[in-house]
């Protein structure tokens, strides 16, 4: 504010941008009811994986796909299309921006018009074979893909599934054409259920892949957690 009480141009635009950021955060977080439903879906997913012998392969896969679809659809900035078939492959989920999402495109780095998700509810971590197959699908269509699984990718550093995502990222010299294959697992889904934003984790994982660092270094507390309240995310 100036001495006469008038708002400076800098302060005006700062408040305007802060308002837009607050709106974006609000529409990309779960309501209290949505959080309850998502938590129930995760509990069912845990049950399916702790008692795997009691469920069919179809039921195991469905438990993960249902939780992932609910997550993406209720962020409200995405439009989810499930089980799309190409001439040679099937896409579990193809994600585009919704009308609301287009309004906030500058806040969302999806590397193009859409991205692809693959759901693998396996008893073990996802290895190089599945990462390689996913890359083959991804390379024909877009630059961003997410592998959702219960146990995550196998390996660490530059080894196994985790290492392959890094090697594939560096496969092209042109940064604009590099492929981002991101790992979202039960640990990440639980973070979201406790208040973290999917968009925040998405951006953090992309930065981590670019910098060969841990994505945990790039996430911050959700505003609800900063204020000491988890009412809408517990």
Secondary structure, DSSP 8 states (H G I E B T S, - for coil): --TTS---HHHHHHHHHHHHHHHHHHHTS--HHHHHHHHHHHHHHHHHHHTGGGS-HHHHHHHHHHHHHHHHHTTSSEEEEEEEE-SS-EEEEEEEE-HHHHHTGGG---SSSEEEEEEE--SS-B-HHHHHHHHHHHHTT-SEEEEEESS-BS--TTSHHHHHHHHHHTT-SSGGG--EEEEE-HHHHHHHHTT--HHHHHHHHHHHHHHTS-GGGG----HHHHTT--TTT-
